[in-house]
């Protein structure tokens, strides 16, 4: 059964604190209100979900785009943080799979990026270990069957 382990949208303030403060200042004269609304909708319409089986990135409110990578297919998980992002606890997560040449999931401003990477790595390693032990068991069964004949 699939269990959701992490589900977050990019942070607005912690990802761009200077831009957030400037937008709030511009709200005092009315110019910042539409900027803040668009920024909020864009931030909330992007959701990174990590389950015990896969990672998916949903983008869009009116139009929708979904990227999904199964943990057994994950080849690389990259986590990048600027100095400001390290202090504020956000970062960029990028995931590539064995089936594609480039990055399939790339999202900036995610809260607790180390947690995301750790969860994906945990299930990725568990999946690889299960596959390897399964192939070892299959080889042992095949060799046992060959010696019985």
Backbone bond lengths (Angstrom), bond angles and torsions (degrees), N, CA, C in turn:
res aa  C-N    CA-C-N  psi(-1)  N-CA   C-N-CA  omega(-1)  CA-C   N-CA-C  phi
1 X - - - 1.445 - - 1.535 109.01 -
2 X 1.306 116.09 137.32 1.452 121.13 -177.46 1.525 110.58 -81.69
3 X 1.335 115.55 131.96 1.454 122.07 -176.73 1.537 108.98 -124.47
4 X 1.325 117.71 128.17 1.458 122.04 179.23 1.523 109.64 -77.38
5 X 1.341 115.88 124.26 1.457 121.80 -177.61 1.530 112.86 -106.87
6 X 1.329 116.95 -23.20 1.464 122.15 -178.97 1.514 107.99 -154.92
7 X 1.308 116.97 129.97 1.462 121.19 177.50 1.521 107.45 -148.35
8 X 1.335 115.96 107.52 1.462 121.03 -175.50 1.520 110.80 -143.62
9 X 1.319 115.13 157.80 1.457 123.80 169.96 1.521 107.85 -106.25
10 X 1.338 117.97 157.93 1.465 119.49 176.95 1.525 111.21 -59.65
11 X 1.290 115.53 143.78 1.455 121.87 179.47 1.521 109.85 -77.30
12 X 1.313 117.17 140.43 1.468 120.44 178.80 1.525 110.44 -83.97
13 X 1.318 117.31 -58.18 1.461 120.65 -175.92 1.526 111.69 -70.12
14 X 1.324 117.24 -50.04 1.474 120.51 -175.13 1.523 112.63 -66.97
15 X 1.325 117.93 -23.33 1.459 120.27 179.54 1.520 111.83 -84.26
16 X 1.332 117.70 -37.14 1.468 123.00 -179.38 1.532 109.39 -137.87
17 X 1.337 118.22 71.93 1.468 119.02 -174.91 1.526 114.09 -63.45
18 X 1.327 118.10 -38.67 1.466 120.44 -179.54 1.526 109.93 -67.72
19 X 1.325 117.41 -45.32 1.459 121.27 178.24 1.516 112.05 -62.03
20 X 1.326 116.13 -37.10 1.459 120.53 179.26 1.529 110.80 -65.15
21 X 1.327 116.64 -46.23 1.468 120.88 -179.60 1.529 110.24 -64.85
22 X 1.339 116.88 -42.64 1.466 119.90 178.10 1.527 111.51 -62.52
23 X 1.304 117.01 -39.02 1.469 120.59 178.33 1.527 110.63 -65.25
24 X 1.330 116.93 -39.89 1.470 120.07 177.22 1.530 110.81 -64.17
25 X 1.332 117.34 -39.29 1.470 120.90 177.60 1.529 109.65 -63.97
26 X 1.360 116.08 -41.59 1.463 119.69 178.27 1.533 112.01 -67.00
27 X 1.327 117.25 -23.21 1.471 120.44 176.74 1.528 111.30 -65.30
28 X 1.329 117.06 -27.23 1.462 120.76 179.32 1.531 111.81 -63.24
29 X 1.339 115.77 -29.19 1.466 119.01 178.32 1.526 111.17 -103.56
30 X 1.328 117.27 4.77 1.460 121.69 175.41 1.512 115.46 91.92
31 X 1.317 118.23 -16.75 1.462 121.37 -177.50 1.530 111.53 -73.09
32 X 1.305 116.90 -32.23 1.457 120.70 -174.54 1.513 114.94 -78.96
33 X 1.326 117.53 -16.09 1.471 120.45 -176.95 1.530 111.95 -61.48
34 X 1.340 120.28 -50.51 1.474 118.07 178.18 1.535 112.67 -64.32
35 X 1.338 116.73 -35.05 1.471 120.08 177.60 1.520 109.86 -62.27
36 X 1.321 116.40 -45.63 1.464 121.35 -179.33 1.529 111.33 -64.84
37 X 1.317 117.64 -38.78 1.468 121.23 179.80 1.525 110.48 -65.95
38 X 1.327 116.74 -46.63 1.480 120.12 179.19 1.515 110.40 -63.27
39 X 1.315 117.69 -42.90 1.461 122.35 179.49 1.531 110.61 -62.06
40 X 1.326 116.02 -43.45 1.466 120.72 179.75 1.539 111.27 -62.82
41 X 1.336 116.26 -46.65 1.469 120.36 -179.39 1.524 110.36 -63.29
42 X 1.330 117.26 -43.52 1.471 120.07 178.21 1.520 111.53 -62.44
43 X 1.313 116.70 -41.61 1.465 120.59 -179.67 1.518 111.10 -66.14
44 X 1.303 117.88 -45.80 1.468 121.52 -177.34 1.522 113.20 -75.52
45 X 1.314 117.75 -19.40 1.467 119.83 179.00 1.528 112.18 -90.59
46 X 1.319 116.83 7.43 1.467 122.83 172.66 1.519 106.84 -114.54
47 X 1.336 116.36 121.01 1.459 120.61 -177.36 1.530 109.58 -134.38
48 X 1.334 115.47 125.61 1.457 121.58 174.07 1.522 107.74 -100.25
49 X 1.331 115.87 123.70 1.458 121.28 -179.41 1.519 108.81 -120.77
50 X 1.331 115.89 128.01 1.458 121.47 176.32 1.520 107.54 -118.00
51 X 1.328 115.77 123.22 1.463 120.74 176.23 1.525 108.13 -112.92
52 X 1.305 116.47 -177.71 1.460 119.46 177.07 1.526 112.34 -74.89
53 X 1.346 118.60 -4.39 1.461 122.32 -179.36 1.527 114.19 -118.26
54 X 1.346 117.62 -31.00 1.463 120.18 -173.45 1.523 111.48 -155.45
55 X 1.337 113.99 167.24 1.453 122.12 173.70 1.518 107.08 -121.40
56 X 1.321 117.25 132.59 1.463 119.74 179.46 1.523 110.08 -134.47
57 X 1.328 114.54 145.43 1.455 122.25 177.91 1.520 107.47 -119.79
58 X 1.320 116.55 118.92 1.463 123.20 178.01 1.519 107.70 -105.87
59 X 1.324 116.30 125.32 1.463 121.56 178.45 1.519 109.09 -125.19
60 X 1.322 115.35 142.72 1.454 120.54 172.77 1.512 113.50 107.99
61 X 1.317 113.67 153.62 1.453 120.65 178.51 1.515 108.94 -116.35
62 X 1.324 117.13 -55.83 1.462 120.37 176.51 1.524 110.79 -82.89
63 X 1.320 116.02 -51.71 1.467 119.43 172.14 1.525 106.12 -99.57
64 X 1.315 116.44 153.34 1.463 120.05 -172.61 1.515 110.16 -127.73
65 X 1.324 116.98 137.17 1.463 123.13 173.46 1.521 107.85 -130.98
66 X 1.314 116.17 133.06 1.457 121.46 -178.91 1.519 109.00 -127.52
67 X 1.338 115.98 129.47 1.464 122.52 172.34 1.519 106.65 -117.27
68 X 1.312 115.62 135.60 1.460 120.36 -174.88 1.524 109.93 -138.56
69 X 1.326 116.62 136.33 1.462 122.05 177.60 1.524 107.65 -132.96
70 X 1.326 116.17 125.13 1.465 121.32 175.55 1.520 108.50 -75.09
71 X 1.337 117.53 141.21 1.470 121.02 -176.06 1.522 112.72 -60.06
72 X 1.311 118.00 -32.18 1.462 120.69 178.42 1.518 112.63 -67.61
73 X 1.339 117.59 -20.52 1.467 122.11 -179.24 1.524 113.48 -97.94
74 X 1.335 117.80 -4.34 1.460 120.92 -176.27 1.530 109.89 -68.05
75 X 1.329 115.50 124.73 1.455 121.47 177.90 1.520 110.80 -98.69
76 X 1.341 116.86 -35.59 1.453 120.12 -172.89 1.528 110.12 -150.17
77 X 1.335 116.39 135.48 1.463 122.48 173.32 1.521 106.66 -122.80
78 X 1.325 116.32 119.48 1.459 120.87 179.04 1.517 109.04 -111.85
79 X 1.330 115.02 139.50 1.451 121.11 176.56 1.523 106.51 -129.21
80 X 1.317 117.20 124.32 1.454 121.41 -178.43 1.519 109.03 -126.58
81 X 1.341 115.73 134.87 1.458 121.18 177.81 1.520 110.09 -134.78
82 X 1.328 116.46 133.73 1.461 120.64 169.17 1.527 107.30 -76.80
83 X 1.323 116.96 172.02 1.464 120.42 178.61 1.528 111.09 -60.37
84 X 1.326 116.35 -42.92 1.473 120.04 179.42 1.531 110.44 -65.25
85 X 1.340 116.99 -40.41 1.465 119.86 179.41 1.525 111.15 -65.30
86 X 1.331 117.46 -35.16 1.473 119.98 177.84 1.521 110.47 -63.02
87 X 1.330 116.62 -43.26 1.466 121.33 -179.92 1.526 110.29 -65.21
88 X 1.338 116.93 -39.43 1.463 121.30 -175.05 1.530 113.66 -92.59
89 X 1.330 118.00 -2.50 1.468 121.09 173.98 1.514 115.98 76.79
90 X 1.336 116.96 32.42 1.457 120.33 175.98 1.529 108.87 -125.63
91 X 1.334 116.43 174.75 1.455 119.47 178.17 1.514 111.95 179.43
92 X 1.331 115.36 177.32 1.455 123.32 178.97 1.525 108.51 -99.55
93 X 1.333 115.39 133.55 1.459 122.50 175.81 1.519 107.52 -115.06
94 X 1.333 116.48 130.02 1.458 122.40 177.32 1.521 108.13 -130.35
95 X 1.328 116.55 133.39 1.464 122.05 -177.01 1.519 108.93 -129.85
96 X 1.321 115.59 133.08 1.469 120.21 174.28 1.523 108.02 -125.21
97 X 1.335 114.96 154.11 1.463 119.29 -178.77 1.516 109.94 -117.75
98 X 1.311 115.42 170.32 1.457 121.16 -179.49 1.524 111.30 -68.59
99 X 1.318 118.25 -23.49 1.457 122.00 -175.94 1.515 114.73 -83.94
100 X 1.338 118.62 -11.08 1.461 121.82 -176.28 1.525 109.75 -124.58
101 X 1.302 116.04 156.51 1.454 120.76 -179.87 1.513 113.79 -83.18
102 X 1.323 118.11 -27.46 1.457 120.84 -175.62 1.514 112.58 -119.09
103 X 1.325 114.57 -163.93 1.462 122.21 179.43 1.530 108.39 -77.78
104 X 1.320 116.44 129.17 1.470 120.61 179.54 1.525 112.49 -94.89
105 X 1.319 116.26 -37.94 1.462 120.60 179.25 1.519 107.21 -121.86
106 X 1.320 116.41 124.28 1.458 122.00 -179.90 1.522 107.82 -143.41
107 X 1.319 116.33 116.16 1.464 119.93 -177.77 1.528 108.74 -143.10
108 X 1.334 115.50 134.91 1.455 122.32 -177.30 1.529 109.97 -105.00
109 X 1.324 115.65 151.39 1.462 120.86 174.04 1.513 114.88 84.76
110 X 1.327 117.45 18.35 1.460 119.53 -178.14 1.526 110.67 -77.92
111 X 1.337 116.74 132.56 1.460 120.12 175.36 1.528 110.57 -67.35
112 X 1.307 117.29 145.46 1.467 124.21 176.98 1.531 112.81 53.18
113 X 1.329 118.84 58.38 1.462 119.52 -176.73 1.527 113.66 -65.17
114 X 1.350 117.75 -29.60 1.462 119.49 177.33 1.528 110.66 -63.59
115 X 1.320 116.22 -38.38 1.470 120.10 178.79 1.524 110.78 -62.67
116 X 1.333 116.61 -42.66 1.466 120.79 178.58 1.521 109.66 -60.08
117 X 1.327 116.64 -49.49 1.461 121.06 -179.16 1.526 111.17 -61.51
118 X 1.333 116.99 -43.75 1.467 120.37 -179.95 1.524 112.24 -62.48
119 X 1.324 117.59 -42.19 1.467 121.24 179.67 1.526 110.34 -64.29
120 X 1.331 116.63 -46.27 1.468 119.92 179.87 1.525 110.13 -63.18
121 X 1.340 117.09 -45.31 1.466 120.42 179.89 1.526 111.78 -61.92
122 X 1.314 116.84 -39.90 1.467 120.52 179.95 1.529 111.04 -59.24
123 X 1.313 116.87 -49.30 1.462 120.13 -177.70 1.522 112.06 -77.42
124 X 1.322 117.13 -27.28 1.464 120.51 175.75 1.526 109.76 -66.88
125 X 1.324 117.36 -45.75 1.465 121.55 179.03 1.522 110.52 -66.19
126 X 1.331 117.21 -40.88 1.468 120.49 178.87 1.524 110.62 -62.28
127 X 1.317 117.37 -40.64 1.462 122.05 179.85 1.519 110.63 -65.82
128 X 1.351 116.47 -44.41 1.467 120.73 179.46 1.529 110.28 -64.64
129 X 1.335 117.44 -40.84 1.464 121.11 179.32 1.520 110.96 -63.79
130 X 1.326 116.47 -40.90 1.464 120.55 178.85 1.521 110.61 -64.86
131 X 1.324 116.69 -39.77 1.466 120.19 178.42 1.523 110.91 -66.12
132 X 1.339 116.64 -42.31 1.461 119.97 -179.43 1.528 111.50 -67.61
133 X 1.326 117.41 -42.29 1.468 119.19 179.22 1.524 110.61 -68.91
134 X 1.324 116.88 -32.12 1.462 120.71 176.48 1.506 111.51 -67.39
135 X 1.334 117.60 -40.04 1.465 119.92 179.23 1.519 110.18 -71.84
136 X 1.342 118.71 -32.84 1.461 121.57 176.07 1.519 110.32 -67.05
137 X 1.340 116.77 -42.64 1.463 120.75 178.87 1.523 110.31 -64.25
138 X 1.330 117.39 -39.03 1.461 121.37 179.15 1.521 110.58 -64.32
139 X 1.332 116.99 -41.50 1.469 120.68 178.06 1.521 110.92 -64.95
140 X 1.351 117.11 -40.69 1.460 120.92 179.21 1.522 110.48 -65.29
141 X 1.333 117.18 -40.70 1.463 120.65 179.18 1.527 109.55 -65.40
142 X 1.316 117.19 -39.52 1.455 120.67 -180.00 1.517 110.67 -66.38
143 X 1.334 117.25 -40.01 1.469 119.01 -179.83 1.521 110.28 -72.37
144 X 1.334 119.44 -33.81 1.459 122.04 175.69 1.514 111.17 -64.76
145 X 1.324 116.13 -40.40 1.456 120.97 178.21 1.514 111.78 -65.97
146 X 1.321 117.79 -34.30 1.457 121.62 -178.93 1.524 110.65 -73.02
147 X 1.355 118.35 -32.54 1.456 120.35 -178.86 1.536 111.40 -78.80
148 X 1.323 117.45 -24.53 1.469 120.48 179.92 1.516 111.10 -71.72
149 X 1.308 118.80 -28.18 1.463 122.06 -176.85 1.471 107.70 -78.46
